[in-house]
Amino acid sequence: MDSLVIVPVDHPLQAVVRLPGSKSLTNRALLVAALAAGTTRLTNALFSDDSRYFAAALQQLGFEVHLDAQMAEMTIVGLGGHIPAQRAELYIGNAGTAARFLTAFLTLGQGEYILDGDARMRQRPIGDLLVALTQLGATVSPLSADDSAPTTSICPPVRVRAAGLAGGRAEVAGNISSQFLSALLMVAPYASQPVEIIVTTELNSRPYVDMTLAVMADFGVAVEREEYRRFLIRPARYRALPRYAIEPDASAASYFFAAPAILGGTVRVMNLSSRSRQGDMAFLEILKAMGCQVNEGSDSIAVSGPVSPLQGVDVDLRDIPDTAQTLAAIAPFAATPTRIRGIASARLKETDRVAALCAELTRLGVHVSEHPDGLTIQPCAAIRPGLVRTYNDHRMAMAFALIGLRVPGISIENPACVAKTFPDYFQVLETLR
């Protein structure tokens, strides 16, 4: 397996970067546009492994989806809730968003569908979503049916025997993945009857549910809600939009916002603002708490490194778990320890991210304590050079590359894994020089 040596930057940063579209917004817009009646053009759409799997699945289901990677545009002809194909076997790699969203989407069809992924996807739970869809009248089941298996251990592949979605009342857990709730919300307007969704646990990653509701509203469907406990969706139809602009990816931006924290200087990320719908923009508040300066312009946000030593933080990241690796990568450079809490759900992502962070920081000589819901990272004055394992997790590769910008001799195993969400990551990282 290839590796990439990260060459340190020996001066404070002065850089301007432009980032690809948000994965989360691209995939939500793809699904909603396919349900709308008519043609929608997504601009600044993300072209990555995850979004390509999603678009290819829609094409396989009979939808007209035109992809223009050079222009970063996707055009979808929605069919008003109709799914043309009556049979399909869909492969979605390790695209968790696609797996959850498409499983719910398929219940609106007429026929039999199978959805499968790679070896890691077959370890990522989907049982709570299947239970909720069954409560709404769908017939969905894991292919490897084991009646004695607990719901939380049910993973793809799944079979959907679709005859439309009846509606009614469903309960869903929110502590494994907010994507279960988002999937239910987006397809619910096309059920025969109103849908009431009750969230039975504390909801993780709440900003992603807010994002889902915002995209639904953009396409003309409003949801009645009682905070994050109860949602009521009445039968409705999305309207196609001639043009729908996708914001730059705030999760991807976190790496570039973090770079000045350890190198000094300033990095400006274009076309993002505090009005963004993406929860990961809250990472800027963490950088402020560590001593960085954040300045918003009319069309950009700039982060400058601290004027005094970087400070550790004690933070709960349950609402923005995708930034945990970014914070973990810069934490060893702080003058005080950093405690990351609330990310037990990160153990069920592309890899067990808590265990992976602890293993790789330890490999580089950083003292780390692992907790069920996170980790504590001690300051480290002499980080060792070494090869960082990525576990085929794009965020491990992108985050630990930041360490290599400061410490000589850091190599990233399997750098191509960043193609999952940010194929050009290392090229953009080079522009910091």
C-alpha positions in Angstrom: 0.0 0.0 0.0 1.3 3.4 -1.0 2.3 6.1 1.5 2.8 9.8 1.2 5.5 11.8 3.0 4.3 15.2 4.3 6.9 17.8 3.9 6.9 20.4 6.8 6.1 24.1 6.2 8.9 26.2 7.7 7.1 29.5 7.8 3.9 31.0 9.1 1.0 30.5 6.7 -0.5 33.1 4.3 -2.9 31.2 2.2 -6.3 31.4 0.5 -8.1 28.1 -0.2 -11.2 27.1 -2.1 -12.9 23.8 -1.1 -15.3 21.4 -2.8 -19.0 21.2 -2.0 -20.4 19.7 1.2 -20.8 15.9 1.1 -23.8 16.1 3.5 -25.6 18.8 1.5 -24.8 17.1 -1.9 -26.3 13.8 -0.8 -29.4 15.3 0.8 -30.0 17.4 -2.3 -29.5 14.4 -4.6 -32.2 12.4 -2.8 -34.7 15.3 -2.5 -34.2 16.3 -6.1 -34.8 12.7 -7.2 -38.1 12.9 -5.3 -39.1 16.2 -6.8 -41.0 16.5 -10.1 -38.7 18.0 -12.7 -35.1 18.9 -13.3 -32.8 20.3 -10.6 -29.2 21.4 -11.2 -26.8 21.2 -8.2 -23.9 23.6 -8.5 -20.6 23.2 -6.5 -21.6 19.6 -5.9 -19.1 17.3 -4.4 -17.5 14.8 -6.7 -16.1 12.1 -4.4 -16.4 8.4 -3.9 -19.5 8.8 -1.6 -21.4 11.1 -3.9 -20.6 9.1 -7.0 -21.9 6.0 -5.3 -25.1 7.8 -4.5 -25.5 9.2 -8.0 -24.7 5.9 -9.6 -27.3 4.2 -7.5 -29.9 6.7 -8.7 -28.9 6.0 -12.3 -29.2 2.3 -11.7 -32.7 2.9 -10.3 -33.6 4.5 -13.7 -33.2 8.2 -12.9 -31.6 10.5 -15.4 -28.6 12.0 -13.6 -26.0 14.0 -15.5 -22.6 14.5 -13.9 -20.2 17.2 -14.9 -17.2 16.9 -12.7 -15.3 19.7 -14.4 -18.0 22.2 -13.7 -18.9 20.5 -10.3 -22.5 20.2 -11.4 -25.0 17.4 -11.1 -28.4 17.5 -12.9 -31.2 15.3 -11.7 -34.6 14.7 -13.3 -36.9 14.0 -10.4 -40.0 11.8 -11.0 -42.3 13.0 -8.3 -41.8 10.0 -5.9 -41.7 7.3 -8.7 -38.8 4.9 -8.8 -38.5 3.5 -12.4 -36.6 0.2 -11.7 -38.6 -2.6 -10.1 -35.4 -4.6 -9.3 -31.9 -3.5 -8.5 -28.8 -4.6 -6.6 -27.0 -1.4 -5.4 -23.4 -1.3 -4.2 -22.5 1.8 -2.2 -19.0 1.0 -0.9 -18.5 2.5 2.6 -20.8 5.5 2.0 -22.8 5.5 5.2 -25.0 8.4 4.2 -25.9 6.7 0.9 -26.7 3.5 2.7 -29.1 5.0 5.2 -30.7 7.5 2.8 -31.2 5.0 -0.1 -32.6 2.3 2.2 -35.4 4.7 3.2 -35.8 6.0 -0.4 -36.2 2.5 -1.8 -39.4 1.8 0.3 -41.2 4.3 -2.0 -40.7 2.0 -5.0 -42.6 -1.0 -6.3 -40.4 -4.1 -6.4 -37.5 -5.7 -4.7 -34.1 -4.1 -4.1 -30.9 -5.2 -2.4 -28.4 -2.7 -1.0 -24.9 -3.8 -0.1 -21.4 -2.2 0.6 -17.9 -3.1 1.3 -16.6 -5.1 4.3 -16.7 -2.1 6.7 -20.2 -1.2 5.6 -21.2 -4.7 6.6 -20.1 -3.7 10.1 -22.0 -0.4 10.3 -25.4 -0.6 12.0 -28.6 0.1 10.2 -31.1 -1.9 12.4 -32.7 1.1 14.1 -33.6 2.5 10.6 -35.1 -0.8 9.5 -37.3 -1.1 12.6 -38.6 2.5 12.1 -39.3 1.8 8.4 -41.2 -1.4 9.3 -43.3 0.6 11.7 -44.3 2.9 8.8 -45.4 -0.1 6.8 -42.3 -1.0 4.8 -40.9 -4.5 4.3 -37.2 -4.3 4.9 -34.8 -6.9 6.4 -31.1 -7.8 6.6 -30.1 -10.5 4.0 -28.4 -12.4 6.8 -31.5 -12.6 8.9 -30.9 -13.7 12.5 -34.0 -13.3 14.5 -32.0 -13.4 17.7 -29.7 -10.6 16.7 -30.1 -7.3 18.6 -31.3 -4.4 16.5 -28.0 -2.5 17.0 -26.0 -5.3 15.4 -28.0 -5.4 12.1 -25.9 -4.2 9.2 -26.1 -4.3 5.4 -26.7 -6.0 3.1 -30.4 -5.3 3.3 -33.4 -6.3 1.2 -36.3 -3.9 0.5 -39.6 -5.4 -0.7 -41.2 -2.1 -1.7 -44.9 -1.3 -2.3 -44.9 2.3 -1.2 -44.7 3.7 2.3 -48.0 3.7 4.3 -47.0 6.2 7.0 -48.1 6.3 10.7 -46.0 6.5 13.8 -42.4 5.4 14.1 -39.8 5.4 16.9 -36.1 5.8 16.2 -33.0 5.9 18.3 -30.8 9.0 17.8 -27.6 7.9 19.6 -26.2 5.7 16.9 -26.5 7.9 13.9 -28.6 11.0 13.1 -28.7 9.7 9.5 -31.5 7.3 10.5 -33.7 10.3 11.4 -32.7 12.3 8.4 -33.5 9.4 6.1 -37.0 9.0 7.6 -37.6 12.8 7.4 -36.7 13.1 3.7 -38.9 10.3 2.4 -41.8 10.8 4.8 -43.7 13.4 2.7 -44.2 10.6 0.1 -45.9 8.2 2.5 -49.7 7.7 2.0 -50.5 9.0 5.4 -48.9 11.6 7.8 -45.7 10.4 9.5 -45.0 11.0 13.1 -41.4 10.3 14.2 -40.5 10.0 17.9 -36.8 10.1 18.8 -36.3 7.7 21.8 -32.8 8.7 22.9 -30.7 11.7 23.1 -29.9 12.8 19.5 -26.3 13.0 18.4 -25.2 15.3 15.5 -28.2 17.6 15.8 -26.9 20.1 13.3 -27.1 17.4 10.6 -30.9 17.1 11.3 -31.2 20.9 11.1 -29.5 20.6 7.7 -31.9 18.0 6.6 -34.9 20.1 7.6 -33.4 23.1 5.8 -32.9 21.3 2.6 -36.4 19.9 2.7 -37.7 23.5 3.2 -35.6 24.8 0.3 -37.4 22.2 -1.9 -40.8 23.3 -0.5 -41.7 20.9 2.3 -42.0 22.1 6.0 -41.9 19.8 9.0 -43.7 20.3 12.3 -41.5 19.6 15.3 -41.2 19.6 19.0 -37.4 20.3 19.5 -35.6 17.1 18.7 -38.1 14.7 20.2 -41.1 14.6 17.8 -41.5 15.4 14.1 -44.7 15.4 12.1 -44.6 15.3 8.3 -47.8 15.5 6.3 -48.1 14.2 2.7 -46.4 16.8 0.4 -44.3 17.0 -2.8 -40.9 18.6 -3.2 -40.6 21.1 -6.0 -37.7 21.0 -8.4 -35.3 23.9 -8.4 -33.6 25.3 -11.5 -30.4 25.8 -9.6 -29.4 24.7 -6.1 -26.0 25.9 -4.8 -24.0 23.6 -2.5 -21.9 25.3 0.2 -18.2 24.4 0.5 -17.7 21.5 2.9 -17.2 22.7 6.5 -15.8 19.4 7.6 -13.1 19.7 5.0 -12.6 23.3 6.0 -11.7 22.3 9.6 -8.3 21.0 8.5 -7.4 24.3 6.9 -8.9 26.3 9.8 -6.7 24.2 12.1 -3.4 24.6 10.3 -2.6 28.1 11.6 -3.1 26.8 15.1 0.1 24.9 14.9 2.0 26.8 12.2 1.0 30.4 12.8 0.0 32.8 10.2 -3.4 33.0 8.5 -5.5 30.7 6.3 -8.6 32.2 4.5 -11.3 29.8 3.3 -13.5 31.2 0.6 -17.3 31.1 0.2 -18.0 30.1 3.8 -19.8 32.2 6.4 -21.2 32.1 9.9 -24.6 31.7 8.2 -23.7 28.2 7.0 -26.1 25.4 7.6 -23.3 23.1 8.5 -22.8 22.3 12.1 -19.0 21.7 11.8 -18.6 25.5 11.5 -18.8 25.3 15.3 -15.2 24.0 15.2 -14.2 27.7 14.9 -15.4 28.3 18.4 -13.1 25.6 19.6 -10.1 27.2 17.8 -11.0 30.5 19.5 -11.0 28.8 22.9 -7.5 27.4 22.0 -6.3 31.0 21.4 -6.8 31.4 17.6 -8.3 34.4 16.0 -11.3 34.1 13.6 -12.3 36.9 11.2 -15.2 36.8 8.8 -15.2 38.7 5.6 -18.0 39.3 3.1 -17.2 36.0 1.3 -14.7 34.1 3.5 -13.6 33.2 6.9 -9.9 33.6 8.0 -8.2 31.9 11.0 -5.0 33.2 12.4 -2.7 31.3 14.8 -2.5 32.2 18.5 -0.3 35.0 19.8 0.5 33.0 22.9 0.9 29.3 23.3 -1.9 27.1 22.0 -4.2 26.0 24.8 -5.8 22.6 25.3 -9.6 22.4 25.7 -12.2 20.1 27.3 -15.0 19.8 24.7 -18.1 17.7 24.0 -18.2 17.0 20.2 -21.3 14.9 20.0 -22.9 17.4 17.7 -19.8 17.7 15.4 -18.0 14.3 15.7 -16.4 14.6 12.3 -14.1 17.3 13.7 -12.7 15.1 16.5 -9.8 13.9 14.4 -8.9 17.5 13.4 -8.8 18.5 17.0 -6.9 15.4 18.1 -4.2 16.2 15.5 -3.4 19.7 16.8 -3.9 18.9 20.5 -0.4 17.6 21.1 1.0 21.0 20.1 -1.0 22.7 22.9 0.5 23.7 26.2 -2.2 21.9 28.3 -4.1 18.7 27.8 -7.2 18.3 25.6 -10.2 16.1 26.5 -12.6 15.1 23.7 -15.9 13.9 24.9 -19.2 12.7 23.4 -18.0 10.8 20.4 -18.9 7.2 21.3 -20.8 7.1 17.9 -17.5 7.7 16.1 -16.5 4.1 16.9 -19.1 3.1 14.3 -17.8 5.3 11.5 -15.4 4.4 8.7 -13.3 2.8 11.5 -13.4 2.9 15.3 -12.2 6.5 15.3 -11.6 6.7 19.0 -9.3 3.6 19.0 -7.6 4.7 15.8 -6.8 8.1 17.1 -5.3 6.6 20.3 -3.3 4.1 18.4 -1.8 6.5 15.9 -1.1 9.3 18.4 0.7 6.8 20.6 2.7 5.6 17.6 4.0 9.1 17.2 5.0 9.3 20.9 2.0 11.2 22.2 0.6 10.2 25.6 -3.2 9.4 25.2 -5.8 8.0 27.5 -8.8 6.3 25.8 -12.3 6.6 27.3 -15.6 5.0 26.2 -16.8 8.3 24.6 -13.5 9.9 23.6 -9.9 10.5 24.6 -7.5 12.7 26.5 -4.4 14.0 24.7 -1.3 15.3 26.6 1.0 18.0 25.2 4.0 16.5 23.4 7.2 18.4 23.0 8.9 15.8 20.8 6.5 14.1 18.4 8.3 11.1 16.7 8.4 10.7 12.9 6.5 7.7 11.7 4.0 6.1 9.3 0.4 6.9 10.2 -2.0 4.1 9.6 -5.3 5.4 8.2 -7.6 2.3 8.5 -9.0 3.4 5.1 -10.6 6.3 6.9 -10.4 9.6 4.9 -10.5 11.7 8.1 -7.5 9.9 9.6 -5.5 10.7 6.6 -6.5 14.4 6.3 -6.2 15.1 10.1 -2.8 13.5 10.6 -1.3 15.2 7.6 -1.6 18.4 9.7 1.0 16.9 12.1 3.3 16.4 9.1 3.1 20.1 8.2 4.9 20.8 11.5 6.9 17.6 12.3 9.5 16.1 9.9 9.2 12.5 8.9 5.4 12.0 9.0 4.1 9.6 6.3 0.4 8.9 5.6 -0.5 5.3 4.7 -3.0 4.9 1.8 -3.4 8.6 1.0 -5.9 7.7 -1.8 -8.5 7.0 0.9 -9.3 10.8 0.9 -11.2 10.2 -2.3 -14.1 9.2 -0.2 -15.0 12.9 0.4 -12.1 15.1 -0.9 -10.1 13.6 -3.8 -7.9 16.7 -4.2 -7.1 17.1 -0.5 -3.4 16.8 -0.7 -3.1 19.1 -3.7 -5.1 21.8 -1.8 -2.9 21.2 1.2 0.2 21.9 -0.9 -1.2 25.4 -1.7 -0.6 26.3 2.0 3.1 26.6 1.0 
